[in-house]
Amino acid sequence: VIDRPDEARQIKAQSDIKSLETALRLYKLDNGHYPTTDQGLQALVVKPSTGQIPNKWNRPYLDKGKLPKDPWGNDFVYLSPGLHGDYDIICYGADGVPGGDSFDKDINSWEIE
């Protein structure tokens, strides 16, 4: 992993997406719905004050109460409803823009096992 920093970042992005998915499931369990796209992943750390307000939001859903950046320092993209499920989480890879190959390839929640 030390000799392969870009590969390590891709693995970290997948791990972070899985953690975000776990937090989203807890949010839905408590509140009956996922945060909207407009509320974003920020709803996992700060109770939303617009849109569908969660009735039972009682804690930050992420460790340390902080929203992670992807391993390249960019925000994860969140859509809810998603194009591939109830929500989509996307990391745009090393280049930070949609698409790409190799280490620039997008890392998508619906493609992670």
C-alpha positions as CSV (number, residue, x, y, z in Angstrom):
1,V,0.0,0.0,0.0
2,I,2.9,2.4,0.8
3,D,4.3,1.8,-2.7
4,R,0.9,2.3,-4.3
5,P,-0.6,5.6,-2.9
6,D,-3.2,6.0,-5.7
7,E,-4.5,2.4,-5.2
8,A,-4.6,3.0,-1.4
9,R,-6.7,6.2,-2.0
10,Q,-9.2,4.2,-4.1
11,I,-9.5,1.6,-1.4
12,K,-10.0,4.4,1.2
13,A,-12.7,6.0,-0.9
14,Q,-14.6,2.7,-1.1
15,S,-14.3,2.3,2.7
16,D,-15.5,5.9,3.3
17,I,-18.5,5.3,1.0
18,K,-19.4,2.1,2.9
19,S,-19.2,4.1,6.2
20,L,-21.4,6.8,4.7
21,E,-23.9,4.1,3.7
22,T,-24.0,2.7,7.2
23,A,-24.7,6.2,8.6
24,L,-27.4,6.8,6.0
25,R,-29.1,3.5,7.0
26,L,-29.0,4.6,10.7
27,Y,-30.5,8.0,9.7
28,K,-33.3,6.3,7.8
29,L,-33.9,3.9,10.7
30,D,-34.4,6.8,13.0
31,N,-36.2,9.1,10.7
32,G,-38.0,7.0,8.1
33,H,-36.3,8.5,5.1
34,Y,-32.9,9.4,3.7
35,P,-31.7,13.0,3.6
36,T,-32.6,14.7,0.3
37,T,-30.0,15.8,-2.3
38,D,-30.5,19.4,-1.1
39,Q,-29.9,18.4,2.6
40,G,-26.9,16.4,1.5
41,L,-24.6,14.2,3.5
42,Q,-24.3,17.2,5.9
43,A,-27.6,15.9,7.4
44,L,-25.6,13.2,8.9
45,V,-23.7,15.6,11.2
46,V,-26.1,18.6,11.5
47,K,-29.9,18.3,11.8
48,P,-31.5,19.6,8.6
49,S,-33.6,22.7,9.0
50,T,-35.1,22.7,5.5
51,G,-37.0,20.2,3.4
52,Q,-38.3,17.1,5.2
53,I,-37.2,17.8,8.8
54,P,-36.3,14.5,10.6
55,N,-38.4,14.0,13.7
56,K,-36.0,11.7,15.5
57,W,-32.6,13.2,14.6
58,N,-30.7,12.9,17.9
59,R,-27.0,12.6,17.2
60,P,-24.4,13.0,14.6
61,Y,-24.5,9.8,12.5
62,L,-20.7,9.9,11.7
63,D,-17.8,9.4,14.1
64,K,-16.4,12.6,15.4
65,G,-19.4,14.5,14.0
66,K,-17.5,15.4,10.9
67,L,-18.2,14.8,7.2
68,P,-15.2,13.2,5.5
69,K,-13.6,14.4,2.3
70,D,-12.6,11.9,-0.3
71,P,-8.9,10.8,-0.2
72,W,-8.1,13.5,-2.8
73,G,-9.7,16.3,-0.6
74,N,-12.9,16.7,-2.6
75,D,-16.5,16.3,-1.3
76,F,-18.4,13.1,-2.0
77,V,-21.3,13.6,-4.3
78,Y,-24.7,12.6,-2.9
79,L,-28.0,12.2,-4.7
80,S,-31.3,11.1,-3.1
81,P,-33.3,9.8,-4.7
82,G,-30.4,8.4,-6.7
83,L,-30.3,7.2,-10.3
84,H,-29.2,3.7,-9.2
85,G,-31.2,3.3,-5.9
86,D,-32.6,5.2,-3.0
87,Y,-29.4,7.2,-3.0
88,D,-26.1,7.4,-4.9
89,I,-22.7,8.4,-3.4
90,I,-19.9,9.2,-5.9
91,C,-16.2,9.9,-5.6
92,Y,-14.8,11.4,-8.8
93,G,-11.4,9.9,-8.3
94,A,-8.0,11.5,-8.5
95,D,-9.0,14.2,-11.1
96,G,-12.1,15.3,-9.2
97,V,-14.3,15.3,-12.3
98,P,-16.9,12.8,-13.6
99,G,-15.6,9.9,-15.7
100,G,-12.0,8.9,-16.3
101,D,-9.8,5.9,-16.3
102,S,-7.3,4.3,-14.0
103,F,-7.0,6.5,-10.9
104,D,-9.3,9.2,-12.3
105,K,-12.1,6.6,-12.6
106,D,-15.3,7.4,-10.5
107,I,-15.9,5.3,-7.4
108,N,-19.7,4.7,-7.2
109,S,-21.7,3.4,-4.2
110,W,-23.8,1.1,-6.4
111,E,-20.6,-0.6,-7.8
112,I,-19.1,-1.5,-4.4
113,E,-19.6,-4.9,-3.0
